[in-house]
Amino acid sequence: MKAYRTESPYYFSSRQILPVGSLVFFSEKIRRYVNPTGGVLLDGHPRLQLLSATEGKALEEHWRDALARY
C-alpha cells in the first residue's frame, strides 16, 4: 500500500472527519483510501501528499494488523 497525508479534512463516515495531515493508505484490494483507525474515506479522490517509499513501508508495517482487513 502507498502511504499519504491528507491535505484537506475528509469524512470517513457520515459524521466523523479526518483532520488535515491524517495518515491514509491506498488499498489495491478495495481500490479506496483508508485510514488505519477511521476506515474508508468517503471521497474517492482526496487531495493527498505521497510519503516517501521508506516512510510508507515503515508506517505500513506499524499499521499492518489494522490494515489487514483492507
PDB file of N, CA, C, O and CB in Angstrom:
ATOM      1  N   MET A   1       0.844  -1.186   0.000  1.00  0.00           N
ATOM      2  CA  MET A   1       0.000   0.000   0.000  1.00  0.00           C
ATOM      3  C   MET A   1       0.885   1.243   0.000  1.00  0.00           C
ATOM      4  O   MET A   1       1.951   1.255   0.615  1.00  0.00           O
ATOM      5  CB  MET A   1      -0.958   0.001   1.223  1.00  0.00           C
ATOM      6  N   LYS A   2       0.444   2.266  -0.680  1.00  0.00           N
ATOM      7  CA  LYS A   2       1.152   3.545  -0.644  1.00  0.00           C
ATOM      8  C   LYS A   2       0.574   4.388   0.478  1.00  0.00           C
ATOM      9  O   LYS A   2      -0.635   4.389   0.713  1.00  0.00           O
ATOM     10  CB  LYS A   2       1.049   4.290  -2.009  1.00  0.00           C
ATOM     11  N   ALA A   3       1.448   5.103   1.164  1.00  0.00           N
ATOM     12  CA  ALA A   3       1.037   5.941   2.295  1.00  0.00           C
ATOM     13  C   ALA A   3       0.974   7.404   1.878  1.00  0.00           C
ATOM     14  O   ALA A   3       1.793   7.871   1.086  1.00  0.00           O
ATOM     15  CB  ALA A   3       2.005   5.766   3.483  1.00  0.00           C
ATOM     16  N   TYR A   4      -0.008   8.124   2.422  1.00  0.00           N
ATOM     17  CA  TYR A   4      -0.238   9.533   2.105  1.00  0.00           C
ATOM     18  C   TYR A   4      -0.601  10.291   3.377  1.00  0.00           C
ATOM     19  O   TYR A   4      -0.954   9.697   4.396  1.00  0.00           O
ATOM     20  CB  TYR A   4      -1.356   9.686   1.040  1.00  0.00           C
ATOM     21  N   ARG A   5      -0.507  11.610   3.294  1.00  0.00           N
ATOM     22  CA  ARG A   5      -1.041  12.527   4.312  1.00  0.00           C
ATOM     23  C   ARG A   5      -2.122  13.357   3.628  1.00  0.00           C
ATOM     24  O   ARG A   5      -1.949  13.792   2.490  1.00  0.00           O
ATOM     25  CB  ARG A   5       0.097  13.453   4.943  1.00  0.00           C
ATOM     26  N   THR A   6      -3.228  13.573   4.319  1.00  0.00           N
ATOM     27  CA  THR A   6      -4.312  14.370   3.747  1.00  0.00           C
ATOM     28  C   THR A   6      -3.939  15.852   3.721  1.00  0.00           C
ATOM     29  O   THR A   6      -3.279  16.350   4.633  1.00  0.00           O
ATOM     30  CB  THR A   6      -5.612  14.162   4.545  1.00  0.00           C
ATOM     31  N   GLU A   7      -4.363  16.544   2.679  1.00  0.00           N
ATOM     32  CA  GLU A   7      -4.126  17.984   2.554  1.00  0.00           C
ATOM     33  C   GLU A   7      -5.376  18.781   2.870  1.00  0.00           C
ATOM     34  O   GLU A   7      -5.330  20.010   2.921  1.00  0.00           O
ATOM     35  CB  GLU A   7      -3.639  18.323   1.153  1.00  0.00           C
ATOM     36  N   SER A   8      -6.488  18.103   3.081  1.00  0.00           N
ATOM     37  CA  SER A   8      -7.768  18.707   3.458  1.00  0.00           C
ATOM     38  C   SER A   8      -8.462  17.744   4.415  1.00  0.00           C
ATOM     39  O   SER A   8      -8.118  16.563   4.455  1.00  0.00           O
ATOM     40  CB  SER A   8      -8.669  19.009   2.191  1.00  0.00           C
ATOM     41  N   PRO A   9      -9.429  18.228   5.183  1.00  0.00           N
ATOM     42  CA  PRO A   9     -10.192  17.295   6.034  1.00  0.00           C
ATOM     43  C   PRO A   9     -11.125  16.444   5.164  1.00  0.00           C
ATOM     44  O   PRO A   9     -11.681  16.935   4.182  1.00  0.00           O
ATOM     45  CB  PRO A   9     -11.015  18.075   7.116  1.00  0.00           C
ATOM     46  N   TYR A  10     -11.294  15.171   5.528  1.00  0.00           N
ATOM     47  CA  TYR A  10     -12.160  14.265   4.764  1.00  0.00           C
ATOM     48  C   TYR A  10     -13.007  13.423   5.687  1.00  0.00           C
ATOM     49  O   TYR A  10     -12.571  13.021   6.766  1.00  0.00           O
ATOM     50  CB  TYR A  10     -11.330  13.364   3.853  1.00  0.00           C
ATOM     51  N   TYR A  11     -14.239  13.157   5.246  1.00  0.00           N
ATOM     52  CA  TYR A  11     -15.134  12.289   6.004  1.00  0.00           C
ATOM     53  C   TYR A  11     -14.789  10.829   5.762  1.00  0.00           C
ATOM     54  O   TYR A  11     -14.525  10.420   4.632  1.00  0.00           O
ATOM     55  CB  TYR A  11     -16.597  12.560   5.628  1.00  0.00           C
ATOM     56  N   PHE A  12     -14.793  10.041   6.846  1.00  0.00           N
ATOM     57  CA  PHE A  12     -14.651   8.601   6.720  1.00  0.00           C
ATOM     58  C   PHE A  12     -15.913   7.894   7.199  1.00  0.00           C
ATOM     59  O   PHE A  12     -16.007   6.669   7.129  1.00  0.00           O
ATOM     60  CB  PHE A  12     -13.435   8.113   7.508  1.00  0.00           C
ATOM     61  N   SER A  13     -16.864   8.650   7.675  1.00  0.00           N
ATOM     62  CA  SER A  13     -18.217   8.169   7.964  1.00  0.00           C
ATOM     63  C   SER A  13     -19.118   9.390   7.810  1.00  0.00           C
ATOM     64  O   SER A  13     -18.626  10.496   7.587  1.00  0.00           O
ATOM     65  CB  SER A  13     -18.335   7.509   9.428  1.00  0.00           C
ATOM     66  N   SER A  14     -20.393   9.207   7.922  1.00  0.00           N
ATOM     67  CA  SER A  14     -21.296  10.335   7.687  1.00  0.00           C
ATOM     68  C   SER A  14     -21.143  11.443   8.721  1.00  0.00           C
ATOM     69  O   SER A  14     -21.550  12.576   8.468  1.00  0.00           O
ATOM     70  CB  SER A  14     -22.723   9.854   7.679  1.00  0.00           C
ATOM     71  N   ARG A  15     -20.554  11.133   9.901  1.00  0.00           N
ATOM     72  CA  ARG A  15     -20.444  12.149  10.941  1.00  0.00           C
ATOM     73  C   ARG A  15     -19.023  12.378  11.451  1.00  0.00           C
ATOM     74  O   ARG A  15     -18.805  13.270  12.271  1.00  0.00           O
ATOM     75  CB  ARG A  15     -21.313  11.773  12.082  1.00  0.00           C
ATOM     76  N   GLN A  16     -18.070  11.603  10.992  1.00  0.00           N
ATOM     77  CA  GLN A  16     -16.709  11.740  11.505  1.00  0.00           C
ATOM     78  C   GLN A  16     -15.772  12.182  10.390  1.00  0.00           C
ATOM     79  O   GLN A  16     -15.887  11.740   9.246  1.00  0.00           O
ATOM     80  CB  GLN A  16     -16.220  10.413  12.123  1.00  0.00           C
ATOM     81  N   ILE A  17     -14.848  13.060  10.745  1.00  0.00           N
ATOM     82  CA  ILE A  17     -13.961  13.647   9.755  1.00  0.00           C
ATOM     83  C   ILE A  17     -12.497  13.471  10.181  1.00  0.00           C
ATOM     84  O   ILE A  17     -12.162  13.560  11.362  1.00  0.00           O
ATOM     85  CB  ILE A  17     -14.291  15.140   9.554  1.00  0.00           C
ATOM     86  N   LEU A  18     -11.653  13.223   9.205  1.00  0.00           N
ATOM     87  CA  LEU A  18     -10.204  13.163   9.446  1.00  0.00           C
ATOM     88  C   LEU A  18      -9.641  14.566   9.282  1.00  0.00           C
ATOM     89  O   LEU A  18      -9.981  15.246   8.314  1.00  0.00           O
ATOM     90  CB  LEU A  18      -9.493  12.154   8.468  1.00  0.00           C
ATOM     91  N   PRO A  19      -8.799  15.016  10.190  1.00  0.00           N
ATOM     92  CA  PRO A  19      -8.209  16.341  10.054  1.00  0.00           C
ATOM     93  C   PRO A  19      -7.106  16.370   8.988  1.00  0.00           C
ATOM     94  O   PRO A  19      -6.638  15.327   8.532  1.00  0.00           O
ATOM     95  CB  PRO A  19      -7.649  16.799  11.395  1.00  0.00           C
ATOM     96  N   VAL A  20      -6.713  17.558   8.611  1.00  0.00           N
ATOM     97  CA  VAL A  20      -5.594  17.750   7.687  1.00  0.00           C
ATOM     98  C   VAL A  20      -4.356  17.081   8.282  1.00  0.00           C
ATOM     99  O   VAL A  20      -4.118  17.169   9.487  1.00  0.00           O
ATOM    100  CB  VAL A  20      -5.333  19.276   7.416  1.00  0.00           C
ATOM    101  N   GLY A  21      -3.575  16.417   7.445  1.00  0.00           N
ATOM    102  CA  GLY A  21      -2.359  15.769   7.905  1.00  0.00           C
ATOM    103  C   GLY A  21      -2.546  14.351   8.402  1.00  0.00           C
ATOM    104  O   GLY A  21      -1.605  13.745   8.915  1.00  0.00           O
ATOM    105  N   SER A  22      -3.752  13.810   8.257  1.00  0.00           N
ATOM    106  CA  SER A  22      -4.004  12.438   8.690  1.00  0.00           C
ATOM    107  C   SER A  22      -3.350  11.442   7.746  1.00  0.00           C
ATOM    108  O   SER A  22      -3.213  11.693   6.549  1.00  0.00           O
ATOM    109  CB  SER A  22      -5.508  12.171   8.777  1.00  0.00           C
ATOM    110  N   LEU A  23      -2.957  10.330   8.295  1.00  0.00           N
ATOM    111  CA  LEU A  23      -2.343   9.260   7.527  1.00  0.00           C
ATOM    112  C   LEU A  23      -3.421   8.429   6.846  1.00  0.00           C
ATOM    113  O   LEU A  23      -4.380   8.005   7.491  1.00  0.00           O
ATOM    114  CB  LEU A  23      -1.465   8.375   8.428  1.00  0.00           C
ATOM    115  N   VAL A  24      -3.269   8.194   5.550  1.00  0.00           N
ATOM    116  CA  VAL A  24      -4.152   7.290   4.819  1.00  0.00           C
ATOM    117  C   VAL A  24      -3.303   6.415   3.897  1.00  0.00           C
ATOM    118  O   VAL A  24      -2.188   6.774   3.520  1.00  0.00           O
ATOM    119  CB  VAL A  24      -5.225   8.086   4.005  1.00  0.00           C
ATOM    120  N   PHE A  25      -3.854   5.278   3.554  1.00  0.00           N
ATOM    121  CA  PHE A  25      -3.220   4.344   2.634  1.00  0.00           C
ATOM    122  C   PHE A  25      -4.185   4.059   1.499  1.00  0.00           C
ATOM    123  O   PHE A  25      -5.401   4.119   1.683  1.00  0.00           O
ATOM    124  CB  PHE A  25      -2.802   3.030   3.356  1.00  0.00           C
ATOM    125  N   PHE A  26      -3.640   3.744   0.309  1.00  0.00           N
ATOM    126  CA  PHE A  26      -4.500   3.318  -0.795  1.00  0.00           C
ATOM    127  C   PHE A  26      -4.492   1.804  -0.831  1.00  0.00           C
ATOM    128  O   PHE A  26      -3.434   1.188  -0.965  1.00  0.00           O
ATOM    129  CB  PHE A  26      -4.028   3.918  -2.162  1.00  0.00           C
ATOM    130  N   SER A  27      -5.663   1.200  -0.713  1.00  0.00           N
ATOM    131  CA  SER A  27      -5.810  -0.249  -0.739  1.00  0.00           C
ATOM    132  C   SER A  27      -6.126  -0.695  -2.165  1.00  0.00           C
ATOM    133  O   SER A  27      -7.165  -0.337  -2.720  1.00  0.00           O
ATOM    134  CB  SER A  27      -6.920  -0.714   0.246  1.00  0.00           C
ATOM    135  N   GLU A  28      -5.229  -1.472  -2.749  1.00  0.00           N
ATOM    136  CA  GLU A  28      -5.478  -2.037  -4.086  1.00  0.00           C
ATOM    137  C   GLU A  28      -6.617  -3.056  -4.030  1.00  0.00           C
ATOM    138  O   GLU A  28      -7.353  -3.228  -5.001  1.00  0.00           O
ATOM    139  CB  GLU A  28      -4.191  -2.703  -4.648  1.00  0.00           C
ATOM    140  N   LYS A  29      -6.756  -3.726  -2.890  1.00  0.00           N
ATOM    141  CA  LYS A  29      -7.777  -4.764  -2.740  1.00  0.00           C
ATOM    142  C   LYS A  29      -9.184  -4.197  -2.892  1.00  0.00           C
ATOM    143  O   LYS A  29     -10.015  -4.773  -3.594  1.00  0.00           O
ATOM    144  CB  LYS A  29      -7.639  -5.445  -1.384  1.00  0.00           C
ATOM    145  N   ILE A  30      -9.449  -3.073  -2.238  1.00  0.00           N
ATOM    146  CA  ILE A  30     -10.793  -2.471  -2.328  1.00  0.00           C
ATOM    147  C   ILE A  30     -10.810  -1.217  -3.191  1.00  0.00           C
ATOM    148  O   ILE A  30     -11.862  -0.620  -3.415  1.00  0.00           O
ATOM    149  CB  ILE A  30     -11.310  -2.133  -0.938  1.00  0.00           C
ATOM    150  N   ARG A  31      -9.621  -0.818  -3.677  1.00  0.00           N
ATOM    151  CA  ARG A  31      -9.457   0.345  -4.558  1.00  0.00           C
ATOM    152  C   ARG A  31     -10.019   1.626  -3.940  1.00  0.00           C
ATOM    153  O   ARG A  31     -10.690   2.412  -4.608  1.00  0.00           O
ATOM    154  CB  ARG A  31     -10.138   0.084  -5.897  1.00  0.00           C
ATOM    155  N   ARG A  32      -9.731   1.819  -2.646  1.00  0.00           N
ATOM    156  CA  ARG A  32     -10.161   3.012  -1.913  1.00  0.00           C
ATOM    157  C   ARG A  32      -9.053   3.446  -0.968  1.00  0.00           C
ATOM    158  O   ARG A  32      -8.129   2.684  -0.680  1.00  0.00           O
ATOM    159  CB  ARG A  32     -11.477   2.745  -1.128  1.00  0.00           C
ATOM    160  N   TYR A  33      -9.159   4.688  -0.486  1.00  0.00           N
ATOM    161  CA  TYR A  33      -8.230   5.213   0.514  1.00  0.00           C
ATOM    162  C   TYR A  33      -8.773   4.877   1.889  1.00  0.00           C
ATOM    163  O   TYR A  33      -9.966   5.036   2.151  1.00  0.00           O
ATOM    164  CB  TYR A  33      -8.025   6.753   0.354  1.00  0.00           C
ATOM    165  N   VAL A  34      -7.895   4.411   2.768  1.00  0.00           N
ATOM    166  CA  VAL A  34      -8.316   4.012   4.110  1.00  0.00           C
ATOM    167  C   VAL A  34      -7.409   4.629   5.160  1.00  0.00           C
ATOM    168  O   VAL A  34      -6.215   4.829   4.938  1.00  0.00           O
ATOM    169  CB  VAL A  34      -8.318   2.485   4.244  1.00  0.00           C
ATOM    170  N   ASN A  35      -8.005   4.926   6.311  1.00  0.00           N
ATOM    171  CA  ASN A  35      -7.270   5.376   7.484  1.00  0.00           C
ATOM    172  C   ASN A  35      -7.197   4.179   8.422  1.00  0.00           C
ATOM    173  O   ASN A  35      -8.209   3.509   8.626  1.00  0.00           O
ATOM    174  CB  ASN A  35      -7.956   6.630   8.174  1.00  0.00           C
ATOM    175  N   PRO A  36      -6.031   3.886   9.003  1.00  0.00           N
ATOM    176  CA  PRO A  36      -5.898   2.692   9.839  1.00  0.00           C
ATOM    177  C   PRO A  36      -6.889   2.607  10.999  1.00  0.00           C
ATOM    178  O   PRO A  36      -7.286   1.508  11.384  1.00  0.00           O
ATOM    179  CB  PRO A  36      -4.522   2.631  10.383  1.00  0.00           C
ATOM    180  N   THR A  37      -7.288   3.730  11.553  1.00  0.00           N
ATOM    181  CA  THR A  37      -8.221   3.695  12.684  1.00  0.00           C
ATOM    182  C   THR A  37      -9.617   4.187  12.311  1.00  0.00           C
ATOM    183  O   THR A  37     -10.587   3.852  12.991  1.00  0.00           O
ATOM    184  CB  THR A  37      -7.681   4.532  13.823  1.00  0.00           C
ATOM    185  N   GLY A  38      -9.734   4.975  11.245  1.00  0.00           N
ATOM    186  CA  GLY A  38     -11.021   5.557  10.893  1.00  0.00           C
ATOM    187  C   GLY A  38     -11.826   4.787   9.875  1.00  0.00           C
ATOM    188  O   GLY A  38     -13.055   4.867   9.861  1.00  0.00           O
ATOM    189  N   GLY A  39     -11.149   4.042   9.025  1.00  0.00           N
ATOM    190  CA  GLY A  39     -11.860   3.289   7.998  1.00  0.00           C
ATOM    191  C   GLY A  39     -11.711   3.920   6.627  1.00  0.00           C
ATOM    192  O   GLY A  39     -10.764   4.666   6.375  1.00  0.00           O
ATOM    193  N   VAL A  40     -12.644   3.621   5.748  1.00  0.00           N
ATOM    194  CA  VAL A  40     -12.601   4.037   4.350  1.00  0.00           C
ATOM    195  C   VAL A  40     -13.025   5.496   4.202  1.00  0.00           C
ATOM    196  O   VAL A  40     -14.033   5.914   4.771  1.00  0.00           O
ATOM    197  CB  VAL A  40     -13.501   3.135   3.498  1.00  0.00           C
ATOM    198  N   LEU A  41     -12.252   6.272   3.433  1.00  0.00           N
ATOM    199  CA  LEU A  41     -12.634   7.662   3.140  1.00  0.00           C
ATOM    200  C   LEU A  41     -13.816   7.665   2.184  1.00  0.00           C
ATOM    201  O   LEU A  41     -13.856   6.878   1.238  1.00  0.00           O
ATOM    202  CB  LEU A  41     -11.437   8.461   2.534  1.00  0.00           C
ATOM    203  N   LEU A  42     -14.764   8.535   2.424  1.00  0.00           N
ATOM    204  CA  LEU A  42     -15.942   8.621   1.561  1.00  0.00           C
ATOM    205  C   LEU A  42     -15.616   9.292   0.232  1.00  0.00           C
ATOM    206  O   LEU A  42     -16.248   8.984  -0.779  1.00  0.00           O
ATOM    207  CB  LEU A  42     -17.058   9.382   2.267  1.00  0.00           C
ATOM    208  N   ASP A  43     -14.649  10.200   0.210  1.00  0.00           N
ATOM    209  CA  ASP A  43     -14.239  10.873  -1.023  1.00  0.00           C
ATOM    210  C   ASP A  43     -13.262   9.955  -1.759  1.00  0.00           C
ATOM    211  O   ASP A  43     -12.197   9.628  -1.234  1.00  0.00           O
ATOM    212  CB  ASP A  43     -13.586  12.278  -0.723  1.00  0.00           C
ATOM    213  N   GLY A  44     -13.620   9.548  -2.953  1.00  0.00           N
ATOM    214  CA  GLY A  44     -12.772   8.643  -3.718  1.00  0.00           C
ATOM    215  C   GLY A  44     -11.539   9.279  -4.306  1.00  0.00           C
ATOM    216  O   GLY A  44     -10.625   8.566  -4.721  1.00  0.00           O
ATOM    217  N   HIS A  45     -11.479  10.612  -4.358  1.00  0.00           N
ATOM    218  CA  HIS A  45     -10.345  11.319  -4.961  1.00  0.00           C
ATOM    219  C   HIS A  45      -9.871  12.462  -4.056  1.00  0.00           C
ATOM    220  O   HIS A  45      -9.977  13.630  -4.429  1.00  0.00           O
ATOM    221  CB  HIS A  45     -10.732  11.868  -6.352  1.00  0.00           C
ATOM    222  N   PRO A  46      -9.354  12.136  -2.882  1.00  0.00           N
ATOM    223  CA  PRO A  46      -8.904  13.187  -1.959  1.00  0.00           C
ATOM    224  C   PRO A  46      -7.596  13.835  -2.411  1.00  0.00           C
ATOM    225  O   PRO A  46      -6.838  13.257  -3.189  1.00  0.00           O
ATOM    226  CB  PRO A  46      -8.729  12.611  -0.559  1.00  0.00           C
ATOM    227  N   ARG A  47      -7.348  15.042  -1.912  1.00  0.00           N
ATOM    228  CA  ARG A  47      -6.057  15.716  -2.151  1.00  0.00           C
ATOM    229  C   ARG A  47      -5.078  15.181  -1.126  1.00  0.00           C
ATOM    230  O   ARG A  47      -5.280  15.321   0.081  1.00  0.00           O
ATOM    231  CB  ARG A  47      -6.181  17.295  -2.054  1.00  0.00           C
ATOM    232  N   LEU A  48      -4.010  14.565  -1.623  1.00  0.00           N
ATOM    233  CA  LEU A  48      -3.075  13.888  -0.737  1.00  0.00           C
ATOM    234  C   LEU A  48      -1.638  14.201  -1.094  1.00  0.00           C
ATOM    235  O   LEU A  48      -1.325  14.561  -2.229  1.00  0.00           O
ATOM    236  CB  LEU A  48      -3.300  12.397  -0.779  1.00  0.00           C
ATOM    237  N   GLN A  49      -0.770  14.059  -0.108  1.00  0.00           N
ATOM    238  CA  GLN A  49       0.669  14.192  -0.319  1.00  0.00           C
ATOM    239  C   GLN A  49       1.263  12.794  -0.151  1.00  0.00           C
ATOM    240  O   GLN A  49       1.130  12.187   0.912  1.00  0.00           O
ATOM    241  CB  GLN A  49       1.325  15.238   0.689  1.00  0.00           C
ATOM    242  N   LEU A  50       1.919  12.279  -1.201  1.00  0.00           N
ATOM    243  CA  LEU A  50       2.538  10.965  -1.166  1.00  0.00           C
ATOM    244  C   LEU A  50       3.762  11.001  -0.262  1.00  0.00           C
ATOM    245  O   LEU A  50       4.604  11.892  -0.382  1.00  0.00           O
ATOM    246  CB  LEU A  50       2.920  10.499  -2.585  1.00  0.00           C
ATOM    247  N   LEU A  51       3.859  10.034   0.640  1.00  0.00           N
ATOM    248  CA  LEU A  51       5.025   9.928   1.505  1.00  0.00           C
ATOM    249  C   LEU A  51       6.100   9.109   0.798  1.00  0.00           C
ATOM    250  O   LEU A  51       5.801   8.362  -0.134  1.00  0.00           O
ATOM    251  CB  LEU A  51       4.650   9.289   2.870  1.00  0.00           C
ATOM    252  N   SER A  52       7.339   9.246   1.234  1.00  0.00           N
ATOM    253  CA  SER A  52       8.435   8.504   0.612  1.00  0.00           C
ATOM    254  C   SER A  52       8.191   7.004   0.771  1.00  0.00           C
ATOM    255  O   SER A  52       7.474   6.572   1.673  1.00  0.00           O
ATOM    256  CB  SER A  52       9.801   8.908   1.237  1.00  0.00           C
ATOM    257  N   ALA A  53       8.796   6.222  -0.115  1.00  0.00           N
ATOM    258  CA  ALA A  53       8.628   4.772  -0.062  1.00  0.00           C
ATOM    259  C   ALA A  53       9.125   4.206   1.267  1.00  0.00           C
ATOM    260  O   ALA A  53       8.506   3.301   1.828  1.00  0.00           O
ATOM    261  CB  ALA A  53       9.370   4.111  -1.227  1.00  0.00           C
ATOM    262  N   THR A  54      10.225   4.730   1.764  1.00  0.00           N
ATOM    263  CA  THR A  54      10.787   4.257   3.030  1.00  0.00           C
ATOM    264  C   THR A  54       9.841   4.542   4.190  1.00  0.00           C
ATOM    265  O   THR A  54       9.561   3.665   5.007  1.00  0.00           O
ATOM    266  CB  THR A  54      12.146   4.913   3.289  1.00  0.00           C
ATOM    267  N   GLU A  55       9.355   5.769   4.253  1.00  0.00           N
ATOM    268  CA  GLU A  55       8.421   6.148   5.318  1.00  0.00           C
ATOM    269  C   GLU A  55       7.115   5.368   5.186  1.00  0.00           C
ATOM    270  O   GLU A  55       6.551   4.915   6.182  1.00  0.00           O
ATOM    271  CB  GLU A  55       8.142   7.668   5.281  1.00  0.00           C
ATOM    272  N   GLY A  56       6.640   5.215   3.953  1.00  0.00           N
ATOM    273  CA  GLY A  56       5.408   4.475   3.712  1.00  0.00           C
ATOM    274  C   GLY A  56       5.494   3.032   4.159  1.00  0.00           C
ATOM    275  O   GLY A  56       4.561   2.515   4.774  1.00  0.00           O
ATOM    276  N   LYS A  57       6.612   2.369   3.857  1.00  0.00           N
ATOM    277  CA  LYS A  57       6.803   0.972   4.275  1.00  0.00           C
ATOM    278  C   LYS A  57       6.837   0.852   5.795  1.00  0.00           C
ATOM    279  O   LYS A  57       6.253  -0.069   6.365  1.00  0.00           O
ATOM    280  CB  LYS A  57       8.099   0.405   3.677  1.00  0.00           C
ATOM    281  N   ALA A  58       7.528   1.789   6.447  1.00  0.00           N
ATOM    282  CA  ALA A  58       7.606   1.769   7.912  1.00  0.00           C
ATOM    283  C   ALA A  58       6.217   1.944   8.527  1.00  0.00           C
ATOM    284  O   ALA A  58       5.867   1.251   9.482  1.00  0.00           O
ATOM    285  CB  ALA A  58       8.559   2.876   8.419  1.00  0.00           C
ATOM    286  N   LEU A  59       5.432   2.868   7.983  1.00  0.00           N
ATOM    287  CA  LEU A  59       4.082   3.100   8.506  1.00  0.00           C
ATOM    288  C   LEU A  59       3.166   1.915   8.210  1.00  0.00           C
ATOM    289  O   LEU A  59       2.339   1.534   9.039  1.00  0.00           O
ATOM    290  CB  LEU A  59       3.488   4.385   7.906  1.00  0.00           C
ATOM    291  N   GLU A  60       3.324   1.339   7.022  1.00  0.00           N
ATOM    292  CA  GLU A  60       2.507   0.172   6.682  1.00  0.00           C
ATOM    293  C   GLU A  60       2.817  -0.983   7.631  1.00  0.00           C
ATOM    294  O   GLU A  60       1.905  -1.684   8.068  1.00  0.00           O
ATOM    295  CB  GLU A  60       2.749  -0.257   5.215  1.00  0.00           C
ATOM    296  N   GLU A  61       4.080  -1.185   7.949  1.00  0.00           N
ATOM    297  CA  GLU A  61       4.463  -2.239   8.883  1.00  0.00           C
ATOM    298  C   GLU A  61       3.883  -1.961  10.278  1.00  0.00           C
ATOM    299  O   GLU A  61       3.393  -2.871  10.947  1.00  0.00           O
ATOM    300  CB  GLU A  61       6.002  -2.361   8.952  1.00  0.00           C
ATOM    301  N   HIS A  62       3.945  -0.699  10.705  1.00  0.00           N
ATOM    302  CA  HIS A  62       3.401  -0.319  12.012  1.00  0.00           C
ATOM    303  C   HIS A  62       1.896  -0.596  12.090  1.00  0.00           C
ATOM    304  O   HIS A  62       1.406  -1.067  13.116  1.00  0.00           O
ATOM    305  CB  HIS A  62       3.678   1.169  12.291  1.00  0.00           C
ATOM    306  N   TRP A  63       1.170  -0.306  11.020  1.00  0.00           N
ATOM    307  CA  TRP A  63      -0.288  -0.446  10.991  1.00  0.00           C
ATOM    308  C   TRP A  63      -0.743  -1.753  10.338  1.00  0.00           C
ATOM    309  O   TRP A  63      -1.913  -1.881   9.977  1.00  0.00           O
ATOM    310  CB  TRP A  63      -0.900   0.727  10.254  1.00  0.00           C
ATOM    311  N   ARG A  64       0.159  -2.722  10.182  1.00  0.00           N
ATOM    312  CA  ARG A  64      -0.122  -3.964   9.468  1.00  0.00           C
ATOM    313  C   ARG A  64      -1.415  -4.641   9.940  1.00  0.00           C
ATOM    314  O   ARG A  64      -2.242  -5.011   9.107  1.00  0.00           O
ATOM    315  CB  ARG A  64       1.041  -4.919   9.632  1.00  0.00           C
ATOM    316  N   ASP A  65      -1.608  -4.809  11.233  1.00  0.00           N
ATOM    317  CA  ASP A  65      -2.805  -5.501  11.742  1.00  0.00           C
ATOM    318  C   ASP A  65      -4.088  -4.730  11.427  1.00  0.00           C
ATOM    319  O   ASP A  65      -5.097  -5.326  11.049  1.00  0.00           O
ATOM    320  CB  ASP A  65      -2.689  -5.711  13.257  1.00  0.00           C
ATOM    321  N   ALA A  66      -4.048  -3.404  11.584  1.00  0.00           N
ATOM    322  CA  ALA A  66      -5.227  -2.585  11.313  1.00  0.00           C
ATOM    323  C   ALA A  66      -5.556  -2.556   9.826  1.00  0.00           C
ATOM    324  O   ALA A  66      -6.724  -2.440   9.455  1.00  0.00           O
ATOM    325  CB  ALA A  66      -5.013  -1.164  11.826  1.00  0.00           C
ATOM    326  N   LEU A  67      -4.538  -2.661   8.968  1.00  0.00           N
ATOM    327  CA  LEU A  67      -4.749  -2.604   7.531  1.00  0.00           C
ATOM    328  C   LEU A  67      -5.068  -3.966   6.912  1.00  0.00           C
ATOM    329  O   LEU A  67      -5.446  -4.033   5.742  1.00  0.00           O
ATOM    330  CB  LEU A  67      -3.535  -2.025   6.870  1.00  0.00           C
ATOM    331  N   ALA A  68      -4.925  -5.030   7.661  1.00  0.00           N
ATOM    332  CA  ALA A  68      -5.112  -6.377   7.130  1.00  0.00           C
ATOM    333  C   ALA A  68      -6.500  -6.582   6.519  1.00  0.00           C
ATOM    334  O   ALA A  68      -6.641  -7.331   5.553  1.00  0.00           O
ATOM    335  CB  ALA A  68      -4.884  -7.394   8.226  1.00  0.00           C
ATOM    336  N   ARG A  69      -7.503  -5.940   7.057  1.00  0.00           N
ATOM    337  CA  ARG A  69      -8.873  -6.119   6.527  1.00  0.00           C
ATOM    338  C   ARG A  69      -9.093  -5.384   5.211  1.00  0.00           C
ATOM    339  O   ARG A  69     -10.095  -5.621   4.537  1.00  0.00           O
ATOM    340  CB  ARG A  69      -9.897  -5.635   7.546  1.00  0.00           C
ATOM    341  N   TYR A  70      -8.183  -4.505   4.836  1.00  0.00           N
ATOM    342  CA  TYR A  70      -8.310  -3.752   3.587  1.00  0.00           C
ATOM    343  C   TYR A  70      -7.402  -4.331   2.532  1.00  0.00           C
ATOM    344  O   TYR A  70      -7.367  -3.832   1.407  1.00  0.00           O
ATOM    345  CB  TYR A  70      -7.988  -2.274   3.803  1.00  0.00           C
TER     346      TYR A  70
END
